[in-house]
Amino acid sequence: MVRLKDLAQLAGVSVMTVSKALRDEPDVSNATKQRVKLLAQQMGYVPDSSAQGLRTKTTKLFGLVIPATTNPIYARIVFAIEERAHELGYDIMLAHTHNQAEREEVCLRHLLSRRVDGLFISPVYRYEAEARIYQEIKSRATPTILLGPPAPFCRSFHSIEIEELIASYNMTQHLLKLGHKRIAYLTGPPAAPWAHERFEGYRRALREAGIEVDDKLVFQAGNTIEEGTKATLQYLNEACRATAIQAVSDLVAIGCAETLISQGLRIPEDISLVGFGNVLAAEYFRVPLTTVRQPKFRLGVAAVNAMMCLLRDEKIQPKRLTAELIQRKSTAPPRAD
């Protein structure tokens, strides 16, 4: 391993001069800096990040905690955070919670032990008003940005959110304008604020159209293809005769679509279907899915920019990003009986 001492001997300068040259300190001549940097490059010198962290009291590391990269919603968010952090000279340590509160606590403690400069967290939502690990993060004053809406246990942290309610409202409006009046809804995880906002958008659009929400048309799903399949089987067993189904997410919608098609129903000829998220599979599903395009990349960039404000002790303005309705082939006017 090449050391500063080795570079100093070859350059014929002191170790301190080499260190300053590599840091671009102003009291070292440009000629010396260029000579030292060229030697460092030729010899494959790699700075000791641990030693640098001790000197600067920073690690240039961010912790990023998400449910799982298998959820396609997070792929673009992670990519954006990593790209923007790289531009700013930071590395990312990624951890997965699998939506388990116990695992989330383990992940966060591990990242705190690595003295990360900040945390990006997609929380594991639960009903409790408090969560010990979030209280600990707060007491440590670790800069933290939530990726999504806060819940009571993490309300004191800054968050980057999407206009879930408005986007869902616009989606229901789209179905109403096509002529649908009986619209079933497949709901998301009960503890997740984003799922509540999307359901509220659906409710608000129906009520504005003079249609009361029919509880018999609301089915508990979740946020996976399997949960979409299960909720759709329940819908079919109860013979609700809706003309459209609004799913809380694209994954739920895809599970729903597969089940409907397997039962001989045609989309959208027999029933319209919409999702939320605009994951890649939504566009290339055998019936391209009408959905909401979440600004996933913009969310990731906004999260890093907000983090930098925290690190500079600057005020952060609340951030809610707009989402766009994408109309594809899975929706059409209801069939005339």
Residue frames as qw, qx, qy, qz and C-alpha x, y, z in Angstrom:
[[0.000, 0.888, 0.460, 0.000, 0.00, 0.00, 0.00],
 [0.407, 0.444, -0.018, 0.799, 1.35, 3.41, -1.00],
 [0.378, -0.703, -0.439, 0.413, 1.65, 5.84, 1.91],
 [0.088, 0.995, 0.036, 0.041, 2.00, 9.62, 2.11],
 [0.523, -0.687, 0.410, 0.292, 5.55, 8.97, 3.35],
 [0.690, 0.111, 0.570, 0.432, 6.38, 7.13, 0.12],
 [0.365, 0.822, 0.330, 0.287, 5.09, 10.00, -2.00],
 [0.233, -0.961, 0.112, 0.098, 7.01, 12.53, 0.11],
 [0.638, -0.431, 0.488, 0.412, 10.31, 10.67, -0.38],
 [0.593, 0.355, 0.549, 0.469, 9.87, 10.46, -4.15],
 [0.181, 0.901, 0.281, 0.276, 8.77, 14.08, -4.44],
 [0.534, 0.162, -0.271, 0.784, 11.52, 15.32, -2.16],
 [0.254, -0.539, 0.041, -0.802, 9.10, 17.19, 0.12],
 [0.186, -0.148, 0.767, -0.596, 7.68, 16.71, 3.59],
 [0.021, -0.364, -0.931, -0.018, 4.69, 14.48, 4.40],
 [0.088, 0.641, 0.440, -0.623, 2.77, 17.62, 5.41],
 [0.157, 0.465, -0.358, -0.794, 3.43, 19.20, 2.01],
 [0.110, -0.060, -0.912, -0.390, 2.18, 16.07, 0.23],
 [0.004, 0.515, 0.808, -0.287, -0.95, 16.08, 2.37],
 [0.120, 0.651, 0.169, -0.730, -1.61, 19.75, 1.64],
 [0.105, 0.310, -0.617, -0.716, -0.93, 19.29, -2.07],
 [0.076, -0.235, -0.943, -0.225, -3.47, 16.49, -2.34],
 [0.024, -0.667, -0.657, 0.351, -6.02, 18.69, -0.52],
 [0.294, 0.662, 0.317, 0.612, -5.32, 21.68, -2.79],
 [0.398, -0.759, -0.264, 0.442, -4.29, 23.86, 0.16],
 [0.327, 0.936, 0.062, 0.115, -3.36, 27.41, -0.96],
 [0.281, -0.866, 0.401, 0.102, 0.06, 27.53, 0.72],
 [0.683, -0.136, 0.628, 0.347, 1.53, 24.92, -1.67],
 [0.136, 0.501, -0.421, -0.744, 2.70, 25.99, -5.13],
 [0.810, 0.383, 0.033, -0.442, 0.82, 24.79, -8.20],
 [0.503, 0.547, -0.666, -0.068, 3.96, 23.15, -9.54],
 [0.100, -0.270, 0.888, -0.358, 4.37, 21.08, -6.37],
 [0.671, 0.161, 0.450, -0.567, 0.68, 20.16, -6.37],
 [0.768, 0.477, -0.244, -0.351, 0.85, 18.92, -9.95],
 [0.336, 0.485, -0.801, 0.100, 4.04, 16.93, -9.28],
 [0.290, -0.149, 0.817, -0.475, 2.60, 15.29, -6.14],
 [0.732, 0.272, 0.294, -0.551, -0.74, 14.49, -7.77],
 [0.674, 0.508, -0.475, -0.248, 0.97, 12.96, -10.81],
 [0.138, 0.369, -0.886, 0.245, 3.11, 10.76, -8.55],
 [0.495, 0.011, 0.654, -0.572, 0.01, 9.75, -6.56],
 [0.787, 0.390, -0.005, -0.478, -1.77, 8.77, -9.75],
 [0.548, 0.516, -0.653, -0.080, 1.19, 6.84, -11.14],
 [0.086, 0.271, -0.888, 0.360, 1.70, 4.93, -7.87],
 [0.503, -0.371, -0.715, -0.313, -2.00, 4.20, -7.34],
 [0.087, 0.019, -0.610, 0.787, -2.24, 6.12, -4.08],
 [0.383, -0.577, -0.611, -0.384, -5.67, 5.82, -2.41],
 [0.146, -0.501, 0.354, -0.776, -6.47, 8.25, 0.43],
 [0.245, -0.198, -0.886, 0.339, -7.36, 6.74, 3.80],
 [0.304, -0.573, -0.381, -0.659, -11.00, 7.77, 4.19],
 [0.653, -0.584, -0.456, 0.154, -11.00, 6.81, 7.88],
 [0.512, -0.238, -0.147, 0.812, -8.10, 9.12, 8.60],
 [0.024, 0.314, 0.275, 0.908, -9.75, 11.89, 6.61],
 [0.470, -0.624, -0.515, -0.354, -12.95, 11.40, 8.58],
 [0.621, -0.507, -0.375, 0.466, -11.13, 11.75, 11.87],
 [0.347, -0.076, 0.025, 0.934, -9.58, 14.98, 10.67],
 [0.153, -0.240, -0.319, -0.904, -12.71, 16.54, 9.16],
 [0.300, 0.134, 0.709, -0.624, -15.23, 14.91, 11.54],
 [0.727, 0.359, -0.003, -0.586, -17.19, 13.72, 8.50],
 [0.636, -0.105, 0.753, 0.134, -17.31, 10.37, 6.72],
 [0.301, 0.367, -0.484, -0.735, -18.67, 11.48, 3.34],
 [0.094, -0.149, -0.976, -0.131, -21.16, 8.63, 3.73],
 [0.553, -0.096, 0.051, -0.826, -24.95, 8.72, 3.56],
 [0.240, 0.077, 0.955, -0.158, -27.13, 5.89, 4.79],
 [0.499, 0.068, -0.350, -0.790, -30.07, 4.93, 2.56],
 [0.243, 0.058, 0.920, -0.303, -32.77, 2.67, 3.99],
 [0.554, 0.114, -0.324, -0.758, -35.57, 1.32, 1.78],
 [0.864, -0.077, 0.323, -0.378, -37.91, -1.69, 1.94],
 [0.745, -0.053, 0.600, 0.285, -36.24, -3.56, -0.96],
 [0.056, 0.471, -0.483, -0.736, -34.72, -2.89, -4.36],
 [0.169, 0.224, 0.922, 0.266, -37.04, -5.57, -5.75],
 [0.195, 0.785, 0.504, -0.304, -39.79, -2.92, -5.50],
 [0.541, 0.398, 0.334, 0.661, -39.33, -1.09, -8.83],
 [0.092, -0.962, -0.202, -0.160, -40.51, 2.22, -7.35],
 [0.531, -0.787, 0.176, 0.259, -37.23, 2.45, -5.43],
 [0.789, 0.140, 0.285, 0.527, -34.90, 1.67, -8.33],
 [0.322, 0.720, 0.163, 0.593, -35.07, 5.19, -9.78],
 [0.400, -0.899, 0.013, -0.175, -35.05, 6.84, -6.34],
 [0.797, -0.444, 0.230, 0.338, -31.89, 4.97, -5.33],
 [0.667, 0.354, 0.268, 0.598, -30.27, 5.75, -8.68],
 [0.083, 0.869, 0.123, 0.472, -31.04, 9.46, -8.32],
 [0.567, -0.816, 0.109, -0.012, -29.77, 9.65, -4.74],
 [0.826, -0.223, 0.268, 0.443, -26.58, 7.83, -5.61],
 [0.540, 0.540, 0.247, 0.597, -25.94, 9.99, -8.70],
 [0.086, -0.911, -0.043, -0.401, -26.54, 13.29, -6.93],
 [0.698, -0.689, 0.161, 0.107, -24.53, 12.21, -3.88],
 [0.815, 0.050, 0.240, 0.525, -21.64, 11.16, -6.14],
 [0.324, 0.755, 0.141, 0.552, -21.64, 14.61, -7.74],
 [0.318, -0.877, 0.105, -0.346, -21.26, 16.08, -4.26],
 [0.269, 0.552, -0.719, 0.326, -18.47, 13.70, -3.22],
 [0.589, -0.289, 0.557, -0.510, -20.52, 11.33, -1.05],
 [0.274, 0.082, -0.939, -0.190, -20.87, 7.55, -1.06],
 [0.706, -0.240, -0.051, -0.665, -24.03, 5.61, -0.23],
 [0.032, -0.113, 0.969, -0.216, -24.51, 2.71, 2.17],
 [0.599, -0.115, -0.376, -0.698, -27.72, 0.90, 1.23],
 [0.125, -0.036, 0.917, -0.377, -29.81, -1.20, 3.62],
 [0.466, -0.227, -0.610, -0.600, -33.10, -3.09, 3.16],
 [0.367, -0.196, 0.578, -0.702, -35.81, -3.39, 5.82],
 [0.208, -0.177, -0.922, -0.274, -38.21, -5.76, 4.02],
 [0.439, -0.502, -0.213, -0.714, -40.90, -3.67, 5.72],
 [0.738, -0.395, -0.519, 0.172, -39.99, -5.16, 9.12],
 [0.245, -0.925, 0.078, -0.278, -39.69, -2.71, 12.02],
 [0.796, -0.525, 0.235, 0.190, -37.16, -4.90, 13.84],
 [0.763, 0.201, 0.263, 0.555, -34.91, -5.13, 10.79],
 [0.192, 0.866, 0.104, 0.450, -35.26, -1.38, 10.21],
 [0.489, -0.856, 0.157, -0.057, -33.91, -0.73, 13.70],
 [0.834, -0.239, 0.314, 0.386, -30.94, -3.05, 13.08],
 [0.591, 0.539, 0.257, 0.542, -30.18, -1.33, 9.76],
 [0.020, -0.928, -0.026, -0.370, -30.36, 2.15, 11.23],
 [0.652, -0.719, 0.217, 0.102, -28.17, 1.26, 14.22],
 [0.818, 0.026, 0.302, 0.489, -25.57, -0.20, 11.88],
 [0.399, 0.703, 0.186, 0.559, -25.52, 2.98, 9.80],
 [0.314, -0.925, 0.056, -0.208, -25.31, 5.16, 12.91],
 [0.799, -0.474, 0.245, 0.277, -22.34, 3.07, 14.09],
 [0.692, 0.271, 0.291, 0.603, -20.62, 3.88, 10.79],
 [0.195, -0.595, -0.117, 0.771, -21.02, 7.59, 11.62],
 [0.350, 0.523, 0.568, 0.531, -22.85, 8.43, 8.40],
 [0.104, -0.028, -0.053, 0.993, -23.22, 12.14, 7.73],
 [0.503, 0.101, 0.078, -0.855, -26.95, 11.76, 7.06],
 [0.317, 0.148, 0.935, -0.063, -29.80, 9.29, 6.61],
 [0.480, 0.076, -0.364, -0.794, -32.38, 8.85, 3.86],
 [0.211, 0.054, 0.931, -0.293, -35.21, 6.64, 5.12],
 [0.539, -0.184, -0.490, -0.659, -38.32, 5.16, 3.58],
 [0.358, -0.322, 0.653, -0.584, -39.96, 4.33, 6.92],
 [0.269, -0.213, -0.937, -0.073, -41.50, 1.05, 7.93],
 [0.379, -0.375, -0.020, -0.846, -44.91, 2.43, 8.80],
 [0.337, -0.270, -0.871, 0.235, -46.64, 1.29, 11.96],
 [0.302, -0.757, -0.457, -0.355, -49.50, 2.51, 14.15],
 [0.594, -0.514, -0.341, 0.517, -47.40, 3.37, 17.22],
 [0.038, 0.994, 0.089, 0.060, -47.00, 7.07, 18.00],
 [0.190, -0.844, 0.498, 0.058, -43.34, 6.55, 18.92],
 [0.950, 0.220, -0.164, 0.149, -40.45, 4.40, 17.72],
 [0.673, -0.653, 0.119, 0.327, -37.30, 4.07, 19.81],
 [0.681, 0.042, 0.315, 0.660, -34.83, 4.16, 16.93],
 [0.215, 0.733, 0.295, 0.574, -36.30, 7.38, 15.54],
 [0.429, -0.901, -0.055, -0.038, -36.08, 8.96, 18.97],
 [0.744, -0.399, 0.226, 0.486, -32.43, 7.94, 19.08],
 [0.523, 0.411, 0.332, 0.669, -31.75, 9.45, 15.65],
 [0.078, -0.896, -0.214, -0.380, -33.37, 12.66, 16.86],
 [0.601, -0.783, 0.057, 0.149, -31.31, 12.75, 20.06],
 [0.724, -0.147, 0.306, 0.600, -28.11, 12.21, 18.04],
 [0.201, 0.812, -0.028, -0.547, -29.14, 15.10, 15.76],
 [0.446, -0.061, 0.729, 0.516, -28.28, 12.98, 12.71],
 [0.349, 0.365, -0.211, -0.837, -29.50, 14.83, 9.60],
 [0.333, 0.193, 0.923, 0.020, -32.40, 12.78, 8.22],
 [0.413, 0.223, -0.270, -0.841, -34.68, 13.04, 5.21],
 [0.582, 0.191, 0.750, -0.251, -37.76, 10.84, 4.87],
 [0.091, 0.094, -0.715, -0.686, -38.60, 9.47, 1.42],
 [0.320, -0.454, -0.763, -0.331, -42.36, 9.81, 1.62],
 [0.374, -0.690, -0.085, -0.614, -44.90, 11.22, 4.06],
 [0.065, 0.300, -0.762, 0.570, -44.20, 11.16, 7.79],
 [0.603, -0.475, -0.615, -0.179, -46.25, 9.20, 10.33],
 [0.487, -0.842, -0.010, -0.230, -46.67, 10.15, 14.02],
 [0.854, -0.412, 0.094, 0.304, -43.52, 8.25, 15.07],
 [0.618, -0.017, 0.252, 0.744, -41.33, 10.16, 12.57],
 [0.170, 0.891, 0.397, 0.141, -43.19, 13.44, 12.17],
 [0.317, -0.871, 0.085, 0.365, -40.32, 15.55, 13.51],
 [0.532, -0.222, 0.535, 0.618, -38.13, 14.77, 10.47],
 [0.314, 0.549, -0.251, -0.733, -38.07, 16.55, 7.13],
 [0.639, 0.216, 0.736, 0.059, -39.66, 14.69, 4.25],
 [0.177, 0.293, -0.516, -0.785, -39.86, 14.78, 0.46],
 [0.488, 0.310, 0.754, -0.312, -43.34, 13.78, -0.64],
 [0.014, 0.157, 0.695, 0.702, -45.49, 13.34, -3.72],
 [0.456, 0.032, 0.120, -0.881, -48.97, 14.86, -4.11],
 [0.054, 0.072, 0.995, 0.033, -50.56, 11.45, -3.56],
 [0.285, 0.516, 0.647, -0.483, -54.09, 12.70, -2.85],
 [0.356, 0.647, -0.113, -0.664, -54.29, 15.00, -5.87],
 [0.164, 0.347, -0.823, -0.418, -52.83, 12.37, -8.20],
 [0.103, 0.206, 0.968, -0.097, -55.29, 9.74, -7.00],
 [0.318, 0.603, 0.398, -0.614, -58.16, 12.24, -7.25],
 [0.312, 0.567, -0.414, -0.640, -57.18, 12.94, -10.88],
 [0.053, 0.121, -0.963, -0.233, -57.13, 9.23, -11.62],
 [0.210, 0.432, 0.824, -0.302, -60.66, 8.72, -10.26],
 [0.306, 0.656, 0.062, -0.687, -61.75, 11.80, -12.21],
 [0.159, 0.371, -0.739, -0.539, -60.36, 10.17, -15.35],
 [0.019, 0.178, 0.983, 0.049, -62.56, 7.10, -14.77],
 [0.218, 0.590, 0.564, -0.535, -65.61, 9.21, -13.96],
 [0.259, 0.595, -0.231, -0.725, -65.18, 11.24, -17.15],
 [0.118, 0.153, -0.892, -0.409, -65.15, 8.01, -19.14],
 [0.637, -0.214, -0.330, -0.663, -68.58, 7.27, -17.66],
 [0.537, -0.088, -0.809, 0.223, -67.71, 4.85, -14.85],
 [0.459, -0.609, 0.055, -0.645, -69.89, 5.10, -11.74],
 [0.907, -0.403, 0.090, -0.081, -69.14, 1.82, -9.98],
 [0.452, 0.672, -0.520, 0.271, -65.40, 1.99, -9.37],
 [0.888, -0.404, -0.177, 0.128, -63.84, -0.62, -7.07],
 [0.066, 0.859, -0.430, 0.268, -60.75, 0.31, -5.08],
 [0.901, -0.094, -0.329, 0.268, -57.87, -1.93, -3.96],
 [0.286, -0.938, 0.134, -0.145, -56.32, -0.25, -0.93],
 [0.502, 0.555, -0.559, 0.358, -52.71, -0.17, 0.29],
 [0.505, -0.076, -0.706, 0.491, -51.00, -1.03, 3.59],
 [0.337, -0.795, -0.491, -0.112, -53.30, 0.17, 6.42],
 [0.528, -0.680, -0.129, 0.493, -50.53, 1.97, 8.36],
 [0.500, 0.048, 0.296, 0.813, -49.02, 3.80, 5.38],
 [0.107, 0.641, 0.226, -0.726, -49.94, 7.52, 5.10],
 [0.115, 0.303, -0.565, -0.758, -49.41, 7.47, 1.33],
 [0.078, -0.263, -0.933, -0.232, -52.02, 4.72, 1.00],
 [0.008, 0.638, 0.613, -0.466, -54.49, 6.78, 3.05],
 [0.082, 0.554, -0.127, -0.819, -53.90, 9.83, 0.84],
 [0.113, 0.084, -0.778, -0.612, -54.50, 7.84, -2.34],
 [0.076, -0.457, -0.886, 0.018, -57.72, 6.40, -0.94],
 [0.011, 0.653, 0.373, -0.659, -58.84, 9.86, 0.16],
 [0.084, 0.341, -0.433, -0.830, -58.28, 11.15, -3.39],
 [0.142, -0.201, -0.900, -0.361, -60.59, 8.40, -4.67],
 [0.100, -0.582, -0.734, 0.336, -63.23, 9.19, -2.03],
 [0.002, 0.564, 0.100, -0.820, -63.10, 12.93, -2.70],
 [0.120, 0.153, -0.610, -0.768, -63.52, 12.55, -6.45],
 [0.156, -0.367, -0.900, -0.178, -66.53, 10.25, -6.00],
 [0.102, -0.625, -0.587, 0.505, -68.20, 12.55, -3.50],
 [0.039, 0.450, -0.148, -0.880, -67.71, 15.58, -5.73],
 [0.221, 0.002, -0.740, -0.635, -69.46, 13.58, -8.46],
 [0.646, -0.175, 0.093, -0.738, -72.37, 12.91, -6.10],
 [0.828, 0.029, -0.550, -0.110, -71.44, 9.25, -5.61],
 [0.612, -0.651, 0.357, -0.272, -71.18, 7.87, -2.09],
 [0.174, 0.479, -0.860, 0.025, -68.30, 5.49, -1.42],
 [0.911, -0.130, -0.171, -0.351, -69.64, 1.93, -1.38],
 [0.424, -0.600, 0.667, -0.123, -67.72, -0.10, 1.21],
 [0.886, 0.115, 0.446, -0.058, -68.61, -3.23, -0.74],
 [0.707, 0.688, -0.035, 0.161, -66.38, -1.94, -3.55],
 [0.013, -0.833, 0.506, -0.224, -63.34, -1.40, -1.33],
 [0.980, -0.071, -0.169, 0.077, -60.91, -4.30, -0.89],
 [0.443, -0.795, 0.394, 0.126, -57.81, -4.51, 1.27],
 [0.846, 0.467, -0.200, 0.158, -54.77, -5.27, -0.88],
 [0.711, -0.529, 0.132, 0.444, -51.31, -4.03, 0.09],
 [0.149, 0.864, -0.304, -0.372, -48.43, -3.20, -2.22],
 [0.276, -0.348, 0.842, 0.306, -47.41, -6.37, -4.03],
 [0.449, 0.130, -0.653, -0.596, -48.52, -8.38, -7.05],
 [0.282, -0.154, -0.940, 0.111, -49.53, -11.25, -4.77],
 [0.074, 0.378, 0.586, -0.713, -51.68, -8.97, -2.63],
 [0.379, 0.299, -0.230, -0.845, -53.30, -7.59, -5.77],
 [0.398, 0.013, -0.857, -0.325, -54.14, -11.13, -6.86],
 [0.161, -0.271, -0.865, 0.390, -55.67, -11.99, -3.49],
 [0.199, 0.388, 0.313, -0.844, -57.80, -8.82, -3.35],
 [0.415, 0.233, -0.465, -0.746, -59.04, -9.38, -6.91],
 [0.316, -0.114, -0.937, -0.092, -60.08, -12.95, -6.15],
 [0.001, 0.392, 0.687, -0.611, -62.11, -11.59, -3.25],
 [0.297, 0.364, -0.076, -0.880, -63.63, -8.98, -5.56],
 [0.410, 0.106, -0.731, -0.535, -64.60, -11.68, -8.09],
 [0.218, -0.207, -0.935, 0.190, -66.03, -13.98, -5.41],
 [0.076, 0.455, 0.542, -0.703, -68.29, -11.19, -4.15],
 [0.272, 0.513, 0.689, 0.435, -69.62, -10.42, -7.66],
 [0.118, -0.582, -0.271, 0.757, -69.56, -6.65, -7.18],
 [0.452, 0.661, 0.526, 0.286, -70.09, -5.82, -10.85],
 [0.150, -0.772, 0.090, 0.611, -67.87, -2.75, -10.95],
 [0.693, 0.706, 0.122, 0.074, -67.05, -1.32, -14.37],
 [0.416, 0.720, -0.384, 0.401, -63.57, -0.15, -13.30],
 [0.810, -0.479, -0.194, 0.278, -60.96, -0.97, -10.67],
 [0.140, 0.876, -0.303, 0.348, -58.55, 1.58, -9.21],
 [0.880, -0.190, -0.299, 0.318, -55.50, -0.01, -7.58],
 [0.401, -0.894, 0.049, 0.192, -53.31, 1.71, -5.01],
 [0.255, -0.663, 0.573, 0.410, -50.14, 0.82, -6.92],
 [0.561, 0.491, -0.523, -0.414, -48.97, -0.61, -10.22],
 [0.099, 0.238, -0.962, 0.092, -47.84, -3.86, -8.61],
 [0.405, 0.243, 0.716, -0.514, -51.30, -4.36, -7.10],
 [0.594, 0.532, -0.038, -0.602, -52.84, -3.46, -10.48],
 [0.377, 0.437, -0.771, -0.271, -50.66, -6.01, -12.30],
 [0.104, -0.009, 0.959, -0.264, -51.71, -8.74, -9.86],
 [0.494, 0.423, 0.438, -0.621, -55.30, -7.66, -10.42],
 [0.520, 0.544, -0.358, -0.553, -54.93, -7.69, -14.22],
 [0.187, 0.281, -0.935, -0.109, -53.43, -11.18, -14.31],
 [0.240, 0.181, 0.868, -0.395, -56.30, -12.48, -12.21],
 [0.522, 0.515, 0.195, -0.651, -59.01, -10.78, -14.27],
 [0.455, 0.504, -0.578, -0.452, -57.52, -12.06, -17.53],
 [0.046, 0.164, -0.984, 0.057, -57.16, -15.60, -16.13],
 [0.334, 0.346, 0.746, -0.461, -60.90, -15.51, -15.38],
 [0.359, 0.453, 0.714, 0.396, -61.72, -14.62, -18.97],
 [0.048, 0.907, 0.286, -0.305, -62.30, -10.89, -18.49],
 [0.584, 0.460, 0.193, 0.640, -60.99, -8.45, -21.08],
 [0.282, -0.731, -0.129, 0.608, -59.28, -5.18, -20.18],
 [0.161, 0.097, 0.430, -0.883, -60.66, -2.60, -20.93],
 [0.359, -0.183, -0.636, -0.658, -63.58, -4.09, -22.90],
 [0.568, -0.478, -0.666, -0.080, -65.17, -5.76, -19.85],
 [0.519, -0.806, -0.199, 0.205, -63.56, -3.71, -17.09],
 [0.328, 0.813, -0.244, 0.414, -61.15, -0.77, -16.93],
 [0.814, -0.435, -0.176, 0.343, -58.13, -0.89, -14.63],
 [0.217, 0.864, -0.222, 0.397, -55.70, 1.77, -13.36],
 [0.790, -0.224, -0.340, 0.459, -52.61, 1.74, -11.17],
 [0.183, -0.978, 0.086, -0.059, -50.26, 4.22, -9.53],
 [0.667, -0.560, 0.357, 0.338, -46.50, 4.64, -9.86],
 [0.614, 0.747, -0.212, -0.141, -45.61, 4.08, -13.52],
 [0.590, -0.446, 0.640, 0.209, -43.15, 1.26, -12.94],
 [0.103, 0.413, -0.702, -0.571, -41.54, -0.10, -16.11],
 [0.141, 0.161, 0.974, 0.080, -43.77, -3.20, -16.16],
 [0.323, 0.595, 0.491, -0.549, -46.87, -0.99, -16.28],
 [0.330, 0.642, -0.293, -0.627, -45.98, 0.32, -19.73],
 [0.300, 0.370, -0.814, -0.332, -44.98, -3.09, -21.14],
 [0.471, 0.094, 0.798, -0.364, -47.70, -5.22, -19.54],
 [0.246, 0.240, 0.839, 0.422, -49.80, -7.08, -22.13],
 [0.020, 0.847, 0.458, 0.270, -52.45, -4.40, -21.63],
 [0.364, 0.270, -0.230, 0.861, -50.41, -1.20, -21.10],
 [0.336, -0.595, -0.659, 0.316, -51.59, 0.26, -17.82],
 [0.058, -0.796, -0.111, -0.592, -53.14, 3.68, -17.27],
 [0.692, -0.381, -0.403, 0.461, -51.34, 4.98, -14.21],
 [0.151, -0.988, 0.030, 0.007, -49.78, 7.90, -12.37],
 [0.706, 0.416, -0.274, 0.502, -46.18, 8.77, -13.16],
 [0.578, -0.782, -0.069, 0.223, -44.44, 9.38, -9.85],
 [0.347, 0.865, -0.303, 0.201, -41.44, 11.73, -10.17],
 [0.919, -0.344, -0.058, 0.183, -39.10, 9.13, -8.70],
 [0.678, 0.240, -0.072, 0.691, -35.84, 10.58, -10.02],
 [0.019, -0.687, 0.018, -0.726, -36.82, 14.12, -9.03],
 [0.722, -0.655, -0.086, -0.206, -37.72, 12.86, -5.57],
 [0.882, -0.170, -0.084, 0.432, -34.25, 11.37, -5.12],
 [0.433, 0.418, -0.029, 0.798, -32.50, 14.53, -6.29],
 [0.307, -0.732, -0.066, -0.605, -34.74, 16.71, -4.10],
 [0.839, -0.522, -0.149, 0.039, -33.93, 14.49, -1.12],
 [0.749, -0.009, -0.082, 0.657, -30.16, 14.95, -1.55],
 [0.160, 0.561, 0.043, 0.811, -30.55, 18.69, -2.06],
 [0.558, -0.722, -0.119, -0.391, -32.60, 18.88, 1.14],
 [0.876, -0.329, -0.147, 0.320, -29.92, 16.88, 2.95],
 [0.550, 0.262, -0.063, 0.790, -27.27, 19.36, 1.88],
 [0.208, -0.704, -0.070, -0.675, -29.41, 22.17, 3.31],
 [0.790, -0.594, -0.134, -0.072, -29.52, 20.32, 6.62],
 [0.825, -0.091, -0.092, 0.550, -25.76, 19.85, 6.61],
 [0.319, 0.367, 0.004, 0.874, -25.32, 23.59, 6.00],
 [0.108, -0.447, -0.607, 0.648, -27.88, 24.49, 8.70],
 [0.166, -0.003, -0.302, -0.939, -30.11, 26.09, 6.09],
 [0.544, 0.205, 0.478, -0.658, -33.88, 26.20, 6.29],
 [0.091, 0.080, 0.909, 0.399, -35.74, 23.57, 4.28],
 [0.514, 0.104, -0.026, -0.851, -39.03, 24.42, 2.62],
 [0.681, 0.119, 0.676, -0.256, -41.68, 21.64, 2.63],
 [0.170, 0.368, -0.689, -0.601, -41.48, 19.73, -0.65],
 [0.656, 0.281, 0.655, -0.248, -44.41, 17.99, -2.36],
 [0.060, -0.273, 0.677, 0.681, -43.82, 16.93, -5.94],
 [0.686, 0.325, 0.075, -0.647, -46.60, 16.74, -8.50],
 [0.432, -0.043, 0.881, 0.189, -47.42, 13.49, -10.29],
 [0.358, 0.332, -0.383, -0.785, -48.78, 13.08, -13.82],
 [0.782, 0.224, 0.481, -0.328, -51.65, 10.97, -15.13],
 [0.029, 0.371, -0.780, -0.503, -50.53, 8.64, -17.93],
 [0.776, 0.262, 0.272, -0.506, -53.37, 7.28, -20.06],
 [0.025, -0.312, 0.883, 0.349, -52.74, 3.98, -21.82],
 [0.460, -0.017, -0.682, -0.569, -54.89, 1.10, -23.10],
 [0.211, -0.179, -0.919, 0.282, -56.31, -0.29, -19.85],
 [0.169, 0.467, 0.514, -0.700, -59.15, 2.27, -19.60],
 [0.069, -0.210, -0.632, -0.743, -62.16, 2.91, -21.81],
 [0.522, -0.183, 0.071, -0.830, -65.83, 3.89, -21.40],
 [0.478, -0.055, 0.815, -0.323, -67.91, 1.21, -19.66],
 [0.015, -0.099, -0.887, -0.451, -69.54, -1.41, -21.82],
 [0.526, -0.021, 0.000, -0.850, -73.17, -0.70, -22.67],
 [0.222, 0.046, 0.962, -0.153, -75.27, -3.62, -21.39]]
